[in-house]
Amino acid sequence: MRVAFILFLTLLGALVSFTVTALGQDRDQAVFAFGGRYVDGYFEHALAPLVAVYEDNVVLGAGYQKFLAEPLPDFHLGVEAGLALRGGQQASGEVWAGAVARYDGWTIGEQLRISPAFTFGLSAVTNSIGVEAERAADRHADPGLLFYLAPEINLSAPDNSDTELFYRVQHRSGAWGTMGDMFDGHNAQVIGLRHHF
């Protein structure tokens, strides 16, 4: 696991370095911060905030996005990297990186823009906590490096969308035993702010 974590950190550094200087062109960038709680359930349970059962563990995180292409109007493709502190009963650190897709074409009148987005990549943690630790122990699995999925909804004003509010599910997964012999890892519901520049 230690070798995988070091390789992942090297990949993360190379990805951020490349995206900051990609083709020497200015592109859409964003920074964001969020906080939330982990769900004591699977991915599908984390998608239902009003009926989810929560753990005593929380997550605080921050990240960076750089959008590199707009293959269709209002549809953006880019990369994301982030760090998070996970804790409650015990502390854990997380780092992730991946590709992000975002659509900015939905507006409600002149008051609200709704922008769905989805991030897919890899997530590494210093140690597992909560239900993720229980799942790893049950399977004698290694959740140190897992797939990362983050569906989200962004809300902003159409005429000034530099700053937005978002709701995201932070999902770590072994993809049915494909990585680390894990099925589901950990799921958190988070709310955050993002600033584009």
C-alpha positions in Angstrom: 0.0 0.0 0.0 2.9 2.4 0.8 4.3 2.0 -2.8 0.8 2.7 -4.3 0.4 5.8 -2.1 3.8 7.1 -3.2 3.1 6.5 -6.8 -0.3 8.1 -6.5 1.2 11.2 -4.9 3.8 11.4 -7.7 1.0 11.1 -10.2 -1.0 13.8 -8.4 2.0 16.2 -8.5 2.6 15.6 -12.2 -1.1 16.1 -13.0 -1.3 19.4 -11.2 2.0 20.6 -12.7 0.8 19.7 -16.2 -2.6 21.3 -15.9 -1.2 24.6 -14.4 1.0 25.0 -17.5 -1.1 23.2 -20.1 -0.2 24.6 -23.5 0.7 27.9 -21.9 -2.9 29.1 -22.3 -5.2 30.6 -19.7 -8.2 28.4 -19.0 -11.0 28.2 -16.6 -9.8 27.4 -13.1 -11.5 27.0 -9.7 -10.7 26.4 -6.1 -13.2 25.0 -3.6 -13.7 24.0 0.0 -16.3 21.8 1.7 -17.4 20.1 4.8 -19.8 17.3 5.6 -20.5 14.0 7.3 -20.0 10.3 6.4 -23.0 8.1 5.7 -23.3 4.7 7.4 -24.4 3.1 4.2 -23.6 2.5 0.6 -23.3 4.9 -2.3 -27.0 4.8 -3.2 -27.8 5.7 0.5 -25.5 8.7 0.3 -27.5 10.1 -2.6 -30.6 10.5 -0.4 -29.7 13.2 2.2 -33.1 13.3 3.9 -33.2 9.6 4.8 -29.5 8.8 5.2 -28.1 7.4 8.4 -24.9 9.3 9.4 -21.7 8.2 11.1 -19.9 10.3 13.8 -17.1 11.0 11.3 -16.8 14.2 9.3 -14.7 15.4 6.4 -13.2 18.8 5.6 -11.6 19.3 2.2 -10.3 21.6 -0.4 -9.4 21.2 -4.1 -8.4 22.7 -7.4 -10.0 22.4 -10.9 -8.7 23.3 -14.3 -10.9 23.0 -17.3 -9.0 22.2 -20.5 -11.7 21.7 -23.2 -15.3 22.7 -24.2 -16.2 20.0 -26.8 -19.9 21.2 -26.8 -21.5 24.5 -25.8 -21.5 24.8 -21.9 -20.0 21.3 -21.5 -16.5 21.5 -19.9 -13.9 18.8 -19.4 -10.9 19.2 -17.1 -9.0 17.8 -14.1 -9.4 18.0 -10.3 -7.1 17.4 -7.4 -7.9 17.7 -3.7 -7.0 17.1 0.0 -9.2 16.3 2.9 -9.0 15.7 6.6 -11.3 12.9 7.8 -12.1 12.3 11.4 -14.3 12.1 14.4 -13.5 8.8 16.2 -10.0 8.9 14.7 -8.1 11.0 12.1 -7.3 10.2 8.6 -6.0 12.1 5.5 -7.1 11.8 1.9 -5.8 12.9 -1.4 -7.5 12.5 -4.7 -7.1 13.4 -8.4 -9.2 12.7 -11.5 -11.0 14.0 -14.5 -14.1 16.2 -14.2 -17.0 16.9 -16.5 -19.4 19.8 -16.0 -22.5 21.2 -17.8 -23.4 24.9 -17.3 -26.3 25.2 -19.7 -29.3 25.0 -17.3 -30.8 28.2 -15.9 -34.0 29.0 -14.1 -35.1 32.5 -15.2 -32.4 35.1 -14.5 -31.9 34.1 -10.9 -30.4 30.6 -10.8 -27.9 28.5 -12.8 -27.8 24.7 -12.1 -24.6 23.0 -13.1 -24.3 19.3 -12.7 -20.7 17.9 -12.6 -19.0 14.5 -12.1 -15.4 13.7 -11.1 -13.8 10.3 -11.6 -10.3 9.3 -10.5 -8.3 7.8 -7.7 -8.3 8.4 -3.9 -5.6 7.5 -1.4 -6.0 7.6 2.4 -3.6 7.4 5.3 -5.9 5.0 7.1 -9.5 3.9 7.0 -12.1 5.0 9.5 -15.8 4.3 10.2 -17.7 1.9 8.1 -14.9 1.8 5.6 -12.6 0.3 8.2 -15.3 -2.2 9.1 -15.7 -3.2 5.5 -12.0 -3.6 5.0 -11.7 -5.8 8.1 -14.6 -8.0 7.0 -13.0 -8.7 3.7 -9.4 -8.6 4.8 -9.1 -5.9 2.1 -6.8 -2.8 1.6 -8.8 0.5 1.1 -5.6 2.6 0.9 -6.0 3.3 -2.8 -9.5 3.2 -4.3 -11.5 4.7 -7.2 -13.0 8.1 -6.5 -16.4 9.3 -7.7 -18.0 12.7 -6.9 -21.4 13.6 -8.5 -22.4 17.1 -7.6 -24.9 19.9 -8.2 -23.7 23.5 -8.3 -26.0 26.6 -7.8 -25.0 30.1 -8.9 -26.3 33.3 -10.3 -26.3 33.2 -14.1 -24.9 36.8 -14.4 -22.2 36.3 -11.8 -21.2 32.7 -11.5 -17.6 33.2 -10.2 -18.7 31.9 -6.8 -21.1 29.1 -6.3 -22.6 26.8 -3.7 -22.4 23.0 -4.3 -23.6 19.7 -2.9 -21.4 16.7 -3.6 -21.2 13.0 -2.6 -17.6 12.0 -1.9 -17.4 8.3 -2.9 -14.5 5.9 -2.5 -15.0 2.5 -4.1 -13.2 -0.7 -5.0 -15.6 -1.2 -7.9 -16.9 -4.6 -6.8 -13.5 -5.9 -5.7 -11.5 -4.5 -8.7 -9.2 -2.4 -6.4 -8.0 -3.3 -3.0 -10.5 -6.2 -2.9 -13.0 -3.6 -1.6 -16.6 -3.3 -2.9 -17.8 0.0 -1.4 -15.4 2.2 0.6 -16.7 5.4 2.2 -19.4 7.9 1.3 -19.8 11.5 2.6 -22.4 14.1 1.8 -20.7 17.6 1.7 -21.7 21.2 1.0 -19.1 23.7 -0.2 -18.2 26.9 -2.0 -16.3 27.1 -5.2 -14.6 30.2 -6.8 -13.8 30.4 -10.5 -10.9 32.6 -11.8 
